[in-house]
């Protein structure tokens, strides 16, 4: 069973992974516009991380008012374990496959979609007062996905 603080800790780790990936992608990109986009996305992920850290500080005292179905908790835990949180070894193996700008876009696009799904799911497990902030982050992650798709199309057509 997840505690609310566990859910937010996962979100913080997701954003840390995003920051690290976008810094890596900025280094391997050869084109200035791609470097700039990856840098901007790293900064946005850092802002999201700060938001979730604030939630965490406020949430330590919060206990969900009801118990959630074990099936939902198991689903969320499996999703997190299999799709969102990587050990350093797994992340290194995945990053080794990212060898060019288009590959970086593809990797980032999948991570953004994974984040959107996770943040959507956690809304059921955090206080309603935090839903608006999570919705804003979801919208930003969707914008990131769209920006990455647009840039990927430009590079595929070159």
PyMOL commands that set and color helices and strands:
alter all, ss='L'
color gray80, all
select helices_A, chain A and resi 4-28+32-59+70-84+88-96+101-125+128-156
alter helices_A, ss='H'
color red, helices_A
deselect
rebuild
show_as cartoon
